[in-house]
Amino acid sequence: MSRTTRRMMATVTRMRPWWRDESGQALVEFALLLPVLLLMIIGIVEFGRAWNIKQVINDSAREGARKAAVFETSYSIDTVTNAIKASLAAGGVSPNAPTVIDVQGFTRPNPSSNNPVIVTIKVPYQFVFFGPMYRFFLGRDLNAPDTLSSSSTMRAE
């Protein structure tokens, strides 16, 4: 191959068309995937927080059921409710929120040993990002909170 031919081929390869240029390809792919990645991260954080609060509510219901199931003459319904609220507060859930605490089967001073004590807790929870989206698509009130609830049953001792 002659020198002139090599020089012409080098010039042609340097003058590739702009649509075959691959510089910036990674940036375009990243820009396309970034919204999907952000949605996944936001979803993981949001549902992780809801799961955490659900676990706190489970533990509080168990704590209240245990307090109500143990026969102690000084325990009253207020003792059980205060134990539940203290457990909620220790877990980072505001006990002053419109929380519903229902204790069934709590009898004093003579509990029957085979009756179960059932403690039910319902706490409103507001999903920050995904809540308004799915409420919009379901046609519900956008500002209405969801309810996380838990129930625990123990046999009276």
Backbone as a printed PyTorch tensor [residue, N CA C, xyz], in Angstrom:
tensor([[[  0.8400,  -1.1480,   0.0000],
         [  0.0000,   0.0000,   0.0000],
         [  0.9020,   1.2330,   0.0000]],

        [[  0.5430,   2.1340,  -0.8260],
         [  1.3850,   3.3160,  -0.9650],
         [  1.1410,   4.2820,   0.1790]],

        [[  2.0360,   5.2120,   0.2790],
         [  1.9760,   6.2190,   1.3280],
         [  0.7400,   7.1000,   1.1790]],

        [[  0.4020,   7.4320,   0.0010],
         [ -0.7610,   8.2790,  -0.2570],
         [ -2.0470,   7.5510,   0.1220]],

        [[ -2.1220,   6.2830,  -0.1950],
         [ -3.3070,   5.5010,   0.1500],
         [ -3.4710,   5.4150,   1.6600]],

        [[ -2.3700,   5.1940,   2.3620],
         [ -2.4380,   5.1240,   3.8310],
         [ -2.8740,   6.4550,   4.4170]],

        [[ -2.3980,   7.5360,   3.8780],
         [ -2.7620,   8.8600,   4.3550],
         [ -4.2480,   9.1300,   4.1110]],

        [[ -4.7730,   8.7030,   2.9680],
         [ -6.1950,   8.9050,   2.6800],
         [ -7.0660,   8.0610,   3.6080]],

        [[ -6.6580,   6.8460,   3.8970],
         [ -7.4280,   5.9920,   4.7970],
         [ -7.4210,   6.5550,   6.2230]],

        [[ -6.3140,   7.0920,   6.6380],
         [ -6.2410,   7.7040,   7.9620],
         [ -7.1560,   8.9100,   8.0350]],

        [[ -7.2110,   9.6990,   6.9830],
         [ -8.0860,  10.8700,   6.9610],
         [ -9.5490,  10.4380,   6.9950]],

        [[ -9.8940,   9.3970,   6.2850],
         [-11.2770,   8.9170,   6.2510],
         [-11.6860,   8.3820,   7.6240]],

        [[-10.8030,   7.6310,   8.2900],
         [-11.1560,   7.1040,   9.5950],
         [-11.2590,   8.2120,  10.6430]],

        [[-10.4880,   9.2820,  10.5060],
         [-10.6000,  10.4130,  11.4220],
         [-11.8830,  11.1890,  11.1890]],

        [[-12.4320,  11.1300,  10.0280],
         [-13.6330,  11.8940,   9.6980],
         [-14.8760,  11.0010,   9.7800]],

        [[-14.9560,  10.1740,  10.8420],
         [-16.1330,   9.3240,  11.0110],
         [-17.3670,  10.1950,  11.1570]],

        [[-18.4990,   9.7120,  10.7490],
         [-19.7260,  10.4850,  10.9130],
         [-20.0500,  10.6750,  12.3910]],

        [[-20.7200,  11.7840,  12.7530],
         [-20.9990,  12.1060,  14.1460],
         [-21.9630,  11.0990,  14.7770]],

        [[-22.7850,  10.4450,  13.9740],
         [-23.7370,   9.5030,  14.5520],
         [-23.0780,   8.1940,  14.9600]],

        [[-21.8420,   7.9970,  14.5720],
         [-21.1130,   6.8130,  15.0110],
         [-20.1700,   7.1300,  16.1620]],

        [[-20.1640,   8.3380,  16.5750],
         [-19.3070,   8.7360,  17.6830],
         [-19.9020,   8.1890,  18.9790]],

        [[-19.0920,   7.5160,  19.7890],
         [-19.5890,   6.8770,  21.0030],
         [-19.2360,   7.6480,  22.2650]],

        [[-18.6700,   8.7990,  22.1560],
         [-18.3810,   9.5610,  23.3660],
         [-19.6920,  10.1060,  23.9230]],

        [[-19.9120,   9.9570,  25.2260],
         [-21.1440,  10.3890,  25.8580],
         [-22.1930,   9.3000,  25.9660]],

        [[-21.8860,   8.1080,  25.4880],
         [-22.8520,   7.0170,  25.5330],
         [-23.1690,   6.6410,  26.9740]],

        [[-22.1740,   6.5620,  27.8150],
         [-22.3980,   6.1960,  29.2200],
         [-23.2360,   7.2540,  29.9300]],

        [[-23.0160,   8.5160,  29.5790],
         [-23.7960,   9.5950,  30.1940],
         [-25.2750,   9.4920,  29.8200]],

        [[-25.5630,   9.1670,  28.5830],
         [-26.9510,   9.0200,  28.1430],
         [-27.6000,   7.8130,  28.8240]],

        [[-26.8830,   6.7080,  28.9230],
         [-27.4390,   5.5310,  29.5950],
         [-27.6980,   5.8200,  31.0690]],

        [[-26.7840,   6.5220,  31.7080],
         [-26.9700,   6.8830,  33.1180],
         [-28.1790,   7.7970,  33.2850]],

        [[-28.3450,   8.7480,  32.3770],
         [-29.4880,   9.6520,  32.4560],
         [-30.8060,   8.9050,  32.2730]],

        [[-30.8030,   7.8480,  31.4850],
         [-32.0230,   7.0570,  31.2970],
         [-32.3220,   6.1730,  32.5120]],

        [[-31.2970,   5.6760,  33.1820],
         [-31.4990,   4.7760,  34.3090],
         [-31.6280,   5.4930,  35.6540]],

        [[-31.2060,   6.7350,  35.7420],
         [-31.2220,   7.4550,  37.0180],
         [-32.6190,   7.5540,  37.6370]],

        [[-33.6770,   7.8840,  36.8960],
         [-35.0030,   7.9290,  37.5320],
         [-35.4480,   6.5830,  38.1000]],

        [[-35.1400,   5.5120,  37.4090],
         [-35.5110,   4.1830,  37.8970],
         [-34.7490,   3.8670,  39.1830]],

        [[-33.4680,   4.1770,  39.2070],
         [-32.6710,   3.9310,  40.4060],
         [-33.1570,   4.7700,  41.5820]],

        [[-33.4900,   6.0220,  41.3370],
         [-33.9920,   6.8770,  42.4090],
         [-35.3330,   6.3810,  42.9530]],

        [[-36.2220,   5.9310,  42.0750],
         [-37.4960,   5.3690,  42.5330],
         [-37.2790,   4.1300,  43.3980]],

        [[-36.3340,   3.2970,  43.0040],
         [-36.0450,   2.1080,  43.7970],
         [-35.4940,   2.4720,  45.1650]],

        [[-34.5840,   3.4230,  45.2250],
         [-33.9970,   3.8260,  46.5060],
         [-35.0470,   4.4700,  47.3990]],

        [[-35.8680,   5.3430,  46.8400],
         [-36.9340,   5.9790,  47.6270],
         [-37.9170,   4.9230,  48.1270]],

        [[-38.2550,   3.9560,  47.2930],
         [-39.1630,   2.8890,  47.7080],
         [-38.5890,   2.0380,  48.8270]],

        [[-37.3080,   1.7150,  48.7400],
         [-36.6700,   0.9190,  49.7850],
         [-36.6770,   1.6730,  51.1030]],

        [[-36.3420,   2.9620,  51.0670],
         [-36.3230,   3.7620,  52.2970],
         [-37.7300,   3.9090,  52.8670]],

        [[-38.7100,   4.1960,  52.0190],
         [-40.0730,   4.4320,  52.4990],
         [-40.7010,   3.1630,  53.0740]],

        [[-40.5730,   2.0540,  52.3970],
         [-41.1440,   0.8180,  52.9110],
         [-40.3410,   0.2750,  54.0910]],

        [[-39.0480,   0.5710,  54.1330],
         [-38.2400,   0.1960,  55.2980],
         [-38.6960,   0.9270,  56.5490]],

        [[-39.0240,   2.1980,  56.4120],
         [-39.5340,   2.9650,  57.5560],
         [-40.8920,   2.4360,  58.0090]],

        [[-41.7630,   2.1090,  57.0630],
         [-43.0700,   1.5470,  57.4160],
         [-42.9080,   0.1940,  58.1150]],

        [[-41.9690,  -0.6140,  57.6420],
         [-41.7120,  -1.9120,  58.2670],
         [-41.1960,  -1.7160,  59.6880]],

        [[-40.3290,  -0.7340,  59.8870],
         [-39.7980,  -0.4370,  61.2110],
         [-40.9270,  -0.0510,  62.1640]],

        [[-41.8140,   0.8170,  61.7350],
         [-42.9230,   1.2390,  62.5870],
         [-43.8600,   0.0640,  62.8550]],

        [[-44.0710,  -0.7850,  61.8740],
         [-44.9080,  -1.9730,  62.0780],
         [-44.3090,  -2.8830,  63.1480]],

        [[-42.9840,  -3.0270,  63.1480],
         [-42.3320,  -3.8510,  64.1630],
         [-42.4580,  -3.2250,  65.5540]],

        [[-42.3680,  -1.9050,  65.6300],
         [-42.5520,  -1.2120,  66.9120],
         [-43.9710,  -1.4330,  67.4230]],

        [[-44.9510,  -1.3790,  66.5350],
         [-46.3460,  -1.5980,  66.9330],
         [-46.5400,  -3.0480,  67.3920]],

        [[-45.9180,  -4.0010,  66.6930],
         [-45.9920,  -5.4090,  67.1180],
         [-45.4220,  -5.5850,  68.5230]],

        [[-44.2540,  -5.0140,  68.7590],
         [-43.6220,  -5.1320,  70.0780],
         [-44.4540,  -4.4650,  71.1580]],

        [[-45.0590,  -3.3330,  70.8500],
         [-45.8800,  -2.6310,  71.8370],
         [-47.1380,  -3.4290,  72.1660]],

        [[-47.7440,  -4.0310,  71.1590],
         [-48.9200,  -4.8690,  71.4070],
         [-48.5470,  -6.0730,  72.2630]],

        [[-47.4060,  -6.6610,  71.9890],
         [-46.9430,  -7.7990,  72.7920],
         [-46.6470,  -7.3740,  74.2280]],

        [[-46.0310,  -6.2130,  74.3630],
         [-45.7250,  -5.6840,  75.6970],
         [-47.0110,  -5.4220,  76.4870]],

        [[-47.9910,  -4.8240,  75.8460],
         [-49.2620,  -4.5620,  76.5220],
         [-50.0070,  -5.8320,  76.8640]],

        [[-49.9930,  -6.8060,  75.9690],
         [-50.6710,  -8.0760,  76.2410],
         [-50.0010,  -8.8110,  77.3950]],

        [[-48.6980,  -8.7250,  77.4500],
         [-47.9710,  -9.3710,  78.5530],
         [-48.3020,  -8.6990,  79.8760]],

        [[-48.3470,  -7.3740,  79.8570],
         [-48.6730,  -6.6210,  81.0680],
         [-50.0970,  -6.9400,  81.5220]],

        [[-51.0310,  -7.1070,  80.5780],
         [-52.4230,  -7.3890,  80.9230],
         [-52.6340,  -8.8480,  81.3170]],

        [[-51.8010,  -9.7430,  80.8000],
         [-51.9980, -11.1680,  81.0710],
         [-51.4610, -11.5900,  82.4390]],

        [[-50.4650, -10.8970,  82.9310],
         [-49.8790, -11.2460,  84.2230],
         [-50.7890, -10.7480,  85.3360]],

        [[-51.1040, -11.6420,  86.2730],
         [-51.9970, -11.2410,  87.3610],
         [-51.2040, -10.4760,  88.4050]],

        [[-51.4500,  -9.2190,  88.4440],
         [-50.8650,  -8.3220,  89.4510],
         [-52.0100,  -7.4310,  89.9100]],

        [[-52.2880,  -7.4410,  91.2090],
         [-53.4680,  -6.7130,  91.7010],
         [-53.3530,  -5.2140,  91.5000]],

        [[-52.1380,  -4.7040,  91.4090],
         [-51.9800,  -3.2540,  91.2410],
         [-52.1470,  -2.8020,  89.7910]],

        [[-52.1760,  -3.7440,  88.8450],
         [-52.3130,  -3.3690,  87.4370],
         [-53.7520,  -2.9880,  87.1300]],

        [[-53.8970,  -1.9370,  86.3710],
         [-55.2120,  -1.5100,  85.8970],
         [-55.1300,  -1.3320,  84.3840]],

        [[-56.2290,  -0.9570,  83.7830],
         [-56.2410,  -0.7140,  82.3350],
         [-55.3260,   0.4570,  81.9920]],

        [[-55.2040,   1.4250,  82.9150],
         [-54.2960,   2.5520,  82.6870],
         [-52.8420,   2.0960,  82.7210]],

        [[-52.5210,   1.1310,  83.5600],
         [-51.1540,   0.5910,  83.6010],
         [-50.7930,  -0.0430,  82.2640]],

        [[-51.7280,  -0.8050,  81.7110],
         [-51.4960,  -1.4670,  80.4210],
         [-51.3550,  -0.4170,  79.3150]],

        [[-52.2460,   0.5690,  79.3020],
         [-52.2030,   1.6190,  78.2740],
         [-50.9180,   2.4240,  78.3730]],

        [[-50.4880,   2.7490,  79.5830],
         [-49.2350,   3.4940,  79.7610],
         [-48.0270,   2.6780,  79.3190]],

        [[-48.0470,   1.3660,  79.5550],
         [-46.9430,   0.5100,  79.0930],
         [-46.8850,   0.4810,  77.5710]],

        [[-48.0460,   0.4400,  76.9440],
         [-48.0910,   0.4440,  75.4790],
         [-47.5730,   1.7720,  74.9390]],

        [[-48.0100,   2.8740,  75.5280],
         [-47.5690,   4.1940,  75.0620],
         [-46.0710,   4.3880,  75.2900]],

        [[-45.5420,   3.8880,  76.4030],
         [-44.0950,   3.9940,  76.6600],
         [-43.3080,   3.1750,  75.6430]],

        [[-43.8270,   2.0090,  75.2860],
         [-43.1540,   1.1760,  74.2940],
         [-43.1940,   1.8160,  72.9060]],

        [[-44.3230,   2.4390,  72.5710],
         [-44.4120,   3.1550,  71.2910],
         [-43.4320,   4.3240,  71.2540]],

        [[-43.3660,   5.0730,  72.3450],
         [-42.4590,   6.2250,  72.4000],
         [-41.0010,   5.7880,  72.3260]],

        [[-40.6650,   4.6710,  72.9610],
         [-39.2830,   4.1710,  72.9080],
         [-38.8960,   3.7470,  71.4960]],

        [[-39.8810,   3.3450,  70.6990],
         [-39.6160,   2.9340,  69.3150],
         [-39.6630,   4.0700,  68.3180]],

        [[-39.9450,   5.2820,  68.7730],
         [-39.9590,   6.4280,  67.8750],
         [-41.3130,   6.7410,  67.2850]],

        [[-42.3640,   6.0930,  67.7610],
         [-43.7250,   6.3640,  67.2930],
         [-44.3880,   7.2690,  68.3300]],

        [[-44.9610,   8.3520,  67.8770],
         [-45.5890,   9.2900,  68.8000],
         [-46.8470,   8.6660,  69.4060]],

        [[-46.8770,   8.4790,  70.7270],
         [-48.0850,   7.9230,  71.3420],
         [-49.2240,   8.9430,  71.3990]],

        [[-48.9210,  10.2150,  71.1180],
         [-49.9490,  11.2500,  71.1220],
         [-50.6920,  11.3440,  69.8020]],

        [[-50.2120,  10.6190,  68.7850],
         [-50.9210,  10.5720,  67.5050],
         [-52.2760,   9.9100,  67.7520]],

        [[-53.2210,  10.0560,  66.8540],
         [-54.5300,   9.4330,  67.0840],
         [-54.4360,   7.9110,  67.0420]],

        [[-53.8050,   7.3520,  68.0810],
         [-53.5750,   5.9200,  68.1810],
         [-54.7760,   5.2620,  68.8590]],

        [[-55.2160,   4.1460,  68.3260],
         [-56.3150,   3.3940,  68.9190],
         [-55.7320,   2.2020,  69.6470]],

        [[-55.9680,   2.1340,  70.9460],
         [-55.5020,   1.0180,  71.7600],
         [-56.7390,   0.3340,  72.3310]],

        [[-56.9040,  -0.9380,  72.0110],
         [-58.0600,  -1.6970,  72.4720],
         [-57.5610,  -2.9090,  73.2540]],

        [[-57.9950,  -3.0340,  74.5030],
         [-57.6130,  -4.1620,  75.3460],
         [-58.8880,  -4.9300,  75.6740]],

        [[-58.9400,  -6.1870,  75.2470],
         [-60.1020,  -7.0290,  75.5100],
         [-59.7020,  -8.1800,  76.4210]],

        [[-60.5900,  -8.5560,  77.3190],
         [-60.3400,  -9.6950,  78.1910],
         [-59.5840,  -9.3400,  79.4500]],

        [[-59.3720,  -8.0620,  79.7130],
         [-58.6450,  -7.6300,  80.9100],
         [-59.6500,  -7.5100,  82.0450]],

        [[-59.6110,  -8.4560,  82.9750],
         [-60.5330,  -8.4350,  84.1120],
         [-59.7340,  -8.4530,  85.4060]],

        [[-60.0720,  -7.5700,  86.2890],
         [-59.4810,  -7.5230,  87.6170],
         [-60.5970,  -7.3650,  88.6210]],

        [[-60.5510,  -7.8280,  89.8110],
         [-59.4310,  -8.4660,  90.4920],
         [-59.3750,  -9.9710,  90.3240]],

        [[-60.3960, -10.6120,  89.6880],
         [-60.4230, -12.0710,  89.5820],
         [-60.3620, -12.5110,  88.1230]],

        [[-59.1680, -12.5990,  87.5570],
         [-59.1080, -13.0490,  86.1640],
         [-59.3110, -14.5540,  86.0760]],

        [[-59.9880, -14.9970,  85.0630],
         [-60.0760, -16.4330,  84.8320],
         [-58.8670, -16.8430,  84.0110]],

        [[-58.2670, -17.9360,  84.3770],
         [-56.9560, -18.2860,  83.8390],
         [-56.9730, -18.6980,  82.3760]],

        [[-58.1190, -19.0750,  81.8310],
         [-58.1330, -19.5360,  80.4500],
         [-58.5950, -18.4830,  79.4650]],

        [[-59.0370, -17.3370,  79.9390],
         [-59.4920, -16.2970,  79.0230],
         [-58.3000, -15.5760,  78.4120]],

        [[-58.3290, -15.3850,  77.1100],
         [-57.2150, -14.6600,  76.5010],
         [-57.3690, -13.1480,  76.6780]],

        [[-56.2380, -12.4800,  76.6910],
         [-56.1910, -11.0260,  76.6870],
         [-55.7510, -10.6200,  75.2900]],

        [[-56.5310,  -9.7750,  74.6530],
         [-56.2380,  -9.3550,  73.2760],
         [-55.9740,  -7.8490,  73.2840]],

        [[-54.8030,  -7.4710,  72.8040],
         [-54.4430,  -6.0590,  72.6940],
         [-54.3020,  -5.7260,  71.2200]],

        [[-55.0330,  -4.7090,  70.7860],
         [-54.9870,  -4.2620,  69.3930],
         [-54.5570,  -2.8030,  69.3660]],

        [[-53.5880,  -2.4940,  68.5000],
         [-53.0970,  -1.1250,  68.3540],
         [-53.2120,  -0.7400,  66.8850]],

        [[-53.7470,   0.4470,  66.6440],
         [-53.8360,   0.9910,  65.2910],
         [-53.2180,   2.3790,  65.2950]],

        [[-52.2520,   2.5830,  64.3970],
         [-51.5240,   3.8530,  64.3180],
         [-51.6030,   4.3690,  62.8860]],

        [[-51.9450,   5.6480,  62.6960],
         [-51.9440,   6.1960,  61.3290],
         [-50.5120,   6.3760,  60.8300]],

        [[-50.3060,   6.0710,  59.5550],
         [-48.9860,   6.2320,  58.9490],
         [-49.1570,   6.8670,  57.5830]],

        [[-48.3570,   7.8660,  57.3000],
         [-48.4330,   8.5950,  56.0290],
         [-47.2120,   8.2430,  55.1760]],

        [[-47.4440,   7.5290,  54.0720],
         [-46.3710,   7.3100,  53.1140],
         [-46.1030,   8.6350,  52.4150]],

        [[-44.8530,   9.0450,  52.3630],
         [-44.5240,  10.3720,  51.8570],
         [-44.5830,  10.4340,  50.3420]],

        [[-43.9960,   9.4850,  49.6610],
         [-43.8560,   9.5640,  48.2100],
         [-44.8810,   8.6890,  47.4820]],

        [[-44.9120,   7.4120,  47.8300],
         [-45.7600,   6.4830,  47.0960],
         [-47.2180,   6.5240,  47.5520]],

        [[-47.4830,   6.9730,  48.7750],
         [-48.8490,   7.0310,  49.2810],
         [-49.7660,   7.8880,  48.4300]],

        [[-49.3990,   9.1600,  48.1770],
         [-50.2710,   9.9770,  47.3320],
         [-50.4270,   9.4220,  45.9120]],

        [[-49.3900,   8.7620,  45.3920],
         [-49.4940,   8.2080,  44.0420],
         [-50.5400,   7.1010,  43.9740]],

        [[-50.4640,   6.1300,  44.8920],
         [-51.4310,   5.0360,  44.7660],
         [-52.8130,   5.4720,  45.2100]],

        [[-52.9180,   6.4440,  46.1380],
         [-54.2430,   6.9610,  46.4930],
         [-54.8730,   7.6860,  45.3000]],

        [[-54.0520,   8.3840,  44.5320],
         [-54.5490,   9.0790,  43.3400],
         [-55.1030,   8.0740,  42.3350]],

        [[-54.3530,   7.0020,  42.1110],
         [-54.7870,   6.0180,  41.1290],
         [-55.9740,   5.1970,  41.6210]],

        [[-56.1400,   5.0730,  42.9540],
         [-57.2900,   4.3520,  43.4920],
         [-58.4990,   5.2580,  43.7030]],

        [[-58.3020,   6.5770,  43.5400],
         [-59.4010,   7.5100,  43.6910],
         [-59.7410,   7.8280,  45.1270]],

        [[-58.7910,   7.6720,  46.0310],
         [-59.0230,   7.9720,  47.4440],
         [-58.5400,   9.3740,  47.7670]],

        [[-58.8630,   9.8410,  48.9810],
         [-58.4170,  11.1420,  49.4560],
         [-56.8930,  11.1420,  49.5360]],

        [[-56.2590,  12.1430,  48.9360],
         [-54.7970,  12.1820,  48.8710],
         [-54.1500,  12.4090,  50.2190]],

        [[-54.8340,  13.0630,  51.1520],
         [-54.2370,  13.3750,  52.4500],
         [-54.6130,  12.3840,  53.5370]],

        [[-55.4190,  11.3880,  53.2250],
         [-55.8350,  10.4120,  54.2370],
         [-54.6740,   9.4790,  54.5650]],

        [[-54.3580,   9.3220,  55.8450],
         [-53.2560,   8.4260,  56.1920],
         [-53.6790,   6.9620,  56.1250]],

        [[-52.7160,   6.1070,  55.9420],
         [-52.9610,   4.6750,  56.0140],
         [-52.8980,   4.2670,  57.4790]],

        [[-53.3380,   3.0750,  57.7850],
         [-53.3320,   2.6040,  59.1640],
         [-52.4710,   1.3590,  59.2650]],

        [[-51.5110,   1.3960,  60.1820],
         [-50.7290,   0.2190,  60.5130],
         [-51.2820,  -0.3300,  61.8220]],

        [[-51.5580,  -1.6130,  61.8660],
         [-52.1640,  -2.1740,  63.0680],
         [-51.5020,  -3.4950,  63.4320]],

        [[-51.6740,  -3.8470,  64.7000],
         [-51.1480,  -5.1030,  65.1890],
         [-52.0120,  -5.5810,  66.3400]],

        [[-52.0900,  -6.8730,  66.5040],
         [-52.8660,  -7.4480,  67.5920],
         [-52.0530,  -8.5650,  68.2240]],

        [[-52.1320,  -8.6540,  69.5340],
         [-51.4110,  -9.6960,  70.2550],
         [-52.3570, -10.3420,  71.2610]],

        [[-52.3140, -11.6600,  71.3330],
         [-53.1850, -12.4080,  72.2390],
         [-52.3200, -13.2420,  73.1870]],

        [[-52.6280, -13.1550,  74.4820],
         [-51.9390, -13.9690,  75.4820],
         [-52.9630, -14.4930,  76.4690]],

        [[-52.6640, -15.6630,  77.0000],
         [-53.5500, -16.2700,  77.9770],
         [-53.2810, -15.6500,  79.3420]],

        [[-54.3570, -15.3190,  80.0670],
         [-54.2120, -14.7020,  81.3890],
         [-53.5900, -15.7050,  82.3460]],

        [[-52.6640, -15.2360,  83.1450],
         [-51.9710, -16.1000,  84.1160],
         [-52.4510, -15.8270,  85.5110]]])
